[in-house]
Amino acid sequence: MGKNQHVTPKDDMWQVKGAGNSRATSLHQTQQQAINAARDIAKNQKSELFIHNREGQIRERNSYGNDSYPPKG
């Protein structure tokens, strides 16, 4: 499983950053652009995607890896 991806604000832009990385993977004008880029990385690496709001709090979390608790049905 790869590094979890985080979409966080950076100045007036949005960054995609792998967990534990000191530098951003990419910078984007809008949060949606950053989410799309981070989702592709998370799917490719079978990891999780954390989307933060402007205050830095996690507002959404998606798993694209080996989910430890898959839903029944």
Phi and psi in radians as a Rosetta constraint file:
Dihedral C 1 N 2 CA 2 C 2 CIRCULARHARMONIC -1.471 0.35
Dihedral N 2 CA 2 C 2 N 3 CIRCULARHARMONIC -2.996 0.35
Dihedral C 2 N 3 CA 3 C 3 CIRCULARHARMONIC -1.306 0.35
Dihedral N 3 CA 3 C 3 N 4 CIRCULARHARMONIC 2.451 0.35
Dihedral C 3 N 4 CA 4 C 4 CIRCULARHARMONIC -1.126 0.35
Dihedral N 4 CA 4 C 4 N 5 CIRCULARHARMONIC 2.535 0.35
Dihedral C 4 N 5 CA 5 C 5 CIRCULARHARMONIC -1.861 0.35
Dihedral N 5 CA 5 C 5 N 6 CIRCULARHARMONIC 2.409 0.35
Dihedral C 5 N 6 CA 6 C 6 CIRCULARHARMONIC -2.125 0.35
Dihedral N 6 CA 6 C 6 N 7 CIRCULARHARMONIC 2.332 0.35
Dihedral C 6 N 7 CA 7 C 7 CIRCULARHARMONIC -1.812 0.35
Dihedral N 7 CA 7 C 7 N 8 CIRCULARHARMONIC 2.000 0.35
Dihedral C 7 N 8 CA 8 C 8 CIRCULARHARMONIC -2.348 0.35
Dihedral N 8 CA 8 C 8 N 9 CIRCULARHARMONIC 2.701 0.35
Dihedral C 8 N 9 CA 9 C 9 CIRCULARHARMONIC -1.269 0.35
Dihedral N 9 CA 9 C 9 N 10 CIRCULARHARMONIC 2.553 0.35
Dihedral C 9 N 10 CA 10 C 10 CIRCULARHARMONIC -2.516 0.35
Dihedral N 10 CA 10 C 10 N 11 CIRCULARHARMONIC 1.910 0.35
Dihedral C 10 N 11 CA 11 C 11 CIRCULARHARMONIC 0.977 0.35
Dihedral N 11 CA 11 C 11 N 12 CIRCULARHARMONIC -2.133 0.35
Dihedral C 11 N 12 CA 12 C 12 CIRCULARHARMONIC -1.749 0.35
Dihedral N 12 CA 12 C 12 N 13 CIRCULARHARMONIC 0.284 0.35
Dihedral C 12 N 13 CA 13 C 13 CIRCULARHARMONIC -2.192 0.35
Dihedral N 13 CA 13 C 13 N 14 CIRCULARHARMONIC -3.087 0.35
Dihedral C 13 N 14 CA 14 C 14 CIRCULARHARMONIC -2.154 0.35
Dihedral N 14 CA 14 C 14 N 15 CIRCULARHARMONIC 2.413 0.35
Dihedral C 14 N 15 CA 15 C 15 CIRCULARHARMONIC -2.044 0.35
Dihedral N 15 CA 15 C 15 N 16 CIRCULARHARMONIC 2.652 0.35
Dihedral C 15 N 16 CA 16 C 16 CIRCULARHARMONIC -1.862 0.35
Dihedral N 16 CA 16 C 16 N 17 CIRCULARHARMONIC 2.229 0.35
Dihedral C 16 N 17 CA 17 C 17 CIRCULARHARMONIC -2.442 0.35
Dihedral N 17 CA 17 C 17 N 18 CIRCULARHARMONIC 2.260 0.35
Dihedral C 17 N 18 CA 18 C 18 CIRCULARHARMONIC -1.281 0.35
Dihedral N 18 CA 18 C 18 N 19 CIRCULARHARMONIC 2.533 0.35
Dihedral C 18 N 19 CA 19 C 19 CIRCULARHARMONIC -0.985 0.35
Dihedral N 19 CA 19 C 19 N 20 CIRCULARHARMONIC 2.240 0.35
Dihedral C 19 N 20 CA 20 C 20 CIRCULARHARMONIC 1.508 0.35
Dihedral N 20 CA 20 C 20 N 21 CIRCULARHARMONIC -0.159 0.35
Dihedral C 20 N 21 CA 21 C 21 CIRCULARHARMONIC -1.360 0.35
Dihedral N 21 CA 21 C 21 N 22 CIRCULARHARMONIC 2.525 0.35
Dihedral C 21 N 22 CA 22 C 22 CIRCULARHARMONIC -1.541 0.35
Dihedral N 22 CA 22 C 22 N 23 CIRCULARHARMONIC -0.380 0.35
Dihedral C 22 N 23 CA 23 C 23 CIRCULARHARMONIC -2.022 0.35
Dihedral N 23 CA 23 C 23 N 24 CIRCULARHARMONIC 2.661 0.35
Dihedral C 23 N 24 CA 24 C 24 CIRCULARHARMONIC -1.262 0.35
Dihedral N 24 CA 24 C 24 N 25 CIRCULARHARMONIC 2.539 0.35
Dihedral C 24 N 25 CA 25 C 25 CIRCULARHARMONIC -1.274 0.35
Dihedral N 25 CA 25 C 25 N 26 CIRCULARHARMONIC -0.721 0.35
Dihedral C 25 N 26 CA 26 C 26 CIRCULARHARMONIC -2.739 0.35
Dihedral N 26 CA 26 C 26 N 27 CIRCULARHARMONIC 2.747 0.35
Dihedral C 26 N 27 CA 27 C 27 CIRCULARHARMONIC -2.065 0.35
Dihedral N 27 CA 27 C 27 N 28 CIRCULARHARMONIC 2.521 0.35
Dihedral C 27 N 28 CA 28 C 28 CIRCULARHARMONIC -2.424 0.35
Dihedral N 28 CA 28 C 28 N 29 CIRCULARHARMONIC 2.647 0.35
Dihedral C 28 N 29 CA 29 C 29 CIRCULARHARMONIC -1.207 0.35
Dihedral N 29 CA 29 C 29 N 30 CIRCULARHARMONIC -0.655 0.35
Dihedral C 29 N 30 CA 30 C 30 CIRCULARHARMONIC -2.120 0.35
Dihedral N 30 CA 30 C 30 N 31 CIRCULARHARMONIC 2.758 0.35
Dihedral C 30 N 31 CA 31 C 31 CIRCULARHARMONIC -1.134 0.35
Dihedral N 31 CA 31 C 31 N 32 CIRCULARHARMONIC -0.666 0.35
Dihedral C 31 N 32 CA 32 C 32 CIRCULARHARMONIC -1.100 0.35
Dihedral N 32 CA 32 C 32 N 33 CIRCULARHARMONIC -0.688 0.35
Dihedral C 32 N 33 CA 33 C 33 CIRCULARHARMONIC -1.096 0.35
Dihedral N 33 CA 33 C 33 N 34 CIRCULARHARMONIC -0.724 0.35
Dihedral C 33 N 34 CA 34 C 34 CIRCULARHARMONIC -1.157 0.35
Dihedral N 34 CA 34 C 34 N 35 CIRCULARHARMONIC -0.698 0.35
Dihedral C 34 N 35 CA 35 C 35 CIRCULARHARMONIC -1.085 0.35
Dihedral N 35 CA 35 C 35 N 36 CIRCULARHARMONIC -0.780 0.35
Dihedral C 35 N 36 CA 36 C 36 CIRCULARHARMONIC -1.061 0.35
Dihedral N 36 CA 36 C 36 N 37 CIRCULARHARMONIC -0.767 0.35
Dihedral C 36 N 37 CA 37 C 37 CIRCULARHARMONIC -1.153 0.35
Dihedral N 37 CA 37 C 37 N 38 CIRCULARHARMONIC -0.774 0.35
Dihedral C 37 N 38 CA 38 C 38 CIRCULARHARMONIC -1.163 0.35
Dihedral N 38 CA 38 C 38 N 39 CIRCULARHARMONIC -0.634 0.35
Dihedral C 38 N 39 CA 39 C 39 CIRCULARHARMONIC -1.093 0.35
Dihedral N 39 CA 39 C 39 N 40 CIRCULARHARMONIC -0.745 0.35
Dihedral C 39 N 40 CA 40 C 40 CIRCULARHARMONIC -1.073 0.35
Dihedral N 40 CA 40 C 40 N 41 CIRCULARHARMONIC -0.751 0.35
Dihedral C 40 N 41 CA 41 C 41 CIRCULARHARMONIC -1.127 0.35
Dihedral N 41 CA 41 C 41 N 42 CIRCULARHARMONIC -0.800 0.35
Dihedral C 41 N 42 CA 42 C 42 CIRCULARHARMONIC -1.097 0.35
Dihedral N 42 CA 42 C 42 N 43 CIRCULARHARMONIC -0.704 0.35
Dihedral C 42 N 43 CA 43 C 43 CIRCULARHARMONIC -1.130 0.35
Dihedral N 43 CA 43 C 43 N 44 CIRCULARHARMONIC -0.760 0.35
Dihedral C 43 N 44 CA 44 C 44 CIRCULARHARMONIC -1.104 0.35
Dihedral N 44 CA 44 C 44 N 45 CIRCULARHARMONIC -0.702 0.35
Dihedral C 44 N 45 CA 45 C 45 CIRCULARHARMONIC -1.610 0.35
Dihedral N 45 CA 45 C 45 N 46 CIRCULARHARMONIC -0.010 0.35
Dihedral C 45 N 46 CA 46 C 46 CIRCULARHARMONIC 0.922 0.35
Dihedral N 46 CA 46 C 46 N 47 CIRCULARHARMONIC 0.942 0.35
Dihedral C 46 N 47 CA 47 C 47 CIRCULARHARMONIC -2.200 0.35
Dihedral N 47 CA 47 C 47 N 48 CIRCULARHARMONIC -2.892 0.35
Dihedral C 47 N 48 CA 48 C 48 CIRCULARHARMONIC -1.878 0.35
Dihedral N 48 CA 48 C 48 N 49 CIRCULARHARMONIC 2.700 0.35
Dihedral C 48 N 49 CA 49 C 49 CIRCULARHARMONIC -2.048 0.35
Dihedral N 49 CA 49 C 49 N 50 CIRCULARHARMONIC 2.195 0.35
Dihedral C 49 N 50 CA 50 C 50 CIRCULARHARMONIC -1.986 0.35
Dihedral N 50 CA 50 C 50 N 51 CIRCULARHARMONIC 2.162 0.35
Dihedral C 50 N 51 CA 51 C 51 CIRCULARHARMONIC -1.891 0.35
Dihedral N 51 CA 51 C 51 N 52 CIRCULARHARMONIC 2.110 0.35
Dihedral C 51 N 52 CA 52 C 52 CIRCULARHARMONIC -1.771 0.35
Dihedral N 52 CA 52 C 52 N 53 CIRCULARHARMONIC 2.675 0.35
Dihedral C 52 N 53 CA 53 C 53 CIRCULARHARMONIC -1.556 0.35
Dihedral N 53 CA 53 C 53 N 54 CIRCULARHARMONIC -3.097 0.35
Dihedral C 53 N 54 CA 54 C 54 CIRCULARHARMONIC -1.050 0.35
Dihedral N 54 CA 54 C 54 N 55 CIRCULARHARMONIC -0.486 0.35
Dihedral C 54 N 55 CA 55 C 55 CIRCULARHARMONIC -1.481 0.35
Dihedral N 55 CA 55 C 55 N 56 CIRCULARHARMONIC -0.051 0.35
Dihedral C 55 N 56 CA 56 C 56 CIRCULARHARMONIC 1.616 0.35
Dihedral N 56 CA 56 C 56 N 57 CIRCULARHARMONIC -0.043 0.35
Dihedral C 56 N 57 CA 57 C 57 CIRCULARHARMONIC -1.404 0.35
Dihedral N 57 CA 57 C 57 N 58 CIRCULARHARMONIC 2.531 0.35
Dihedral C 57 N 58 CA 58 C 58 CIRCULARHARMONIC -1.239 0.35
Dihedral N 58 CA 58 C 58 N 59 CIRCULARHARMONIC 2.167 0.35
Dihedral C 58 N 59 CA 59 C 59 CIRCULARHARMONIC -1.872 0.35
Dihedral N 59 CA 59 C 59 N 60 CIRCULARHARMONIC -0.315 0.35
Dihedral C 59 N 60 CA 60 C 60 CIRCULARHARMONIC -2.736 0.35
Dihedral N 60 CA 60 C 60 N 61 CIRCULARHARMONIC 2.614 0.35
Dihedral C 60 N 61 CA 61 C 61 CIRCULARHARMONIC -2.502 0.35
Dihedral N 61 CA 61 C 61 N 62 CIRCULARHARMONIC 2.292 0.35
Dihedral C 61 N 62 CA 62 C 62 CIRCULARHARMONIC -2.292 0.35
Dihedral N 62 CA 62 C 62 N 63 CIRCULARHARMONIC 2.424 0.35
Dihedral C 62 N 63 CA 63 C 63 CIRCULARHARMONIC -1.852 0.35
Dihedral N 63 CA 63 C 63 N 64 CIRCULARHARMONIC 2.236 0.35
Dihedral C 63 N 64 CA 64 C 64 CIRCULARHARMONIC -2.071 0.35
Dihedral N 64 CA 64 C 64 N 65 CIRCULARHARMONIC 0.237 0.35
Dihedral C 64 N 65 CA 65 C 65 CIRCULARHARMONIC -1.973 0.35
Dihedral N 65 CA 65 C 65 N 66 CIRCULARHARMONIC -2.587 0.35
Dihedral C 65 N 66 CA 66 C 66 CIRCULARHARMONIC -1.423 0.35
Dihedral N 66 CA 66 C 66 N 67 CIRCULARHARMONIC 1.611 0.35
Dihedral C 66 N 67 CA 67 C 67 CIRCULARHARMONIC -1.182 0.35
Dihedral N 67 CA 67 C 67 N 68 CIRCULARHARMONIC 2.174 0.35
Dihedral C 67 N 68 CA 68 C 68 CIRCULARHARMONIC -1.303 0.35
Dihedral N 68 CA 68 C 68 N 69 CIRCULARHARMONIC -0.247 0.35
Dihedral C 68 N 69 CA 69 C 69 CIRCULARHARMONIC -2.418 0.35
Dihedral N 69 CA 69 C 69 N 70 CIRCULARHARMONIC 1.292 0.35
Dihedral C 69 N 70 CA 70 C 70 CIRCULARHARMONIC -1.236 0.35
Dihedral N 70 CA 70 C 70 N 71 CIRCULARHARMONIC 2.526 0.35
Dihedral C 70 N 71 CA 71 C 71 CIRCULARHARMONIC -1.210 0.35
Dihedral N 71 CA 71 C 71 N 72 CIRCULARHARMONIC 2.613 0.35
Dihedral C 71 N 72 CA 72 C 72 CIRCULARHARMONIC -1.505 0.35
Dihedral N 72 CA 72 C 72 N 73 CIRCULARHARMONIC 2.630 0.35
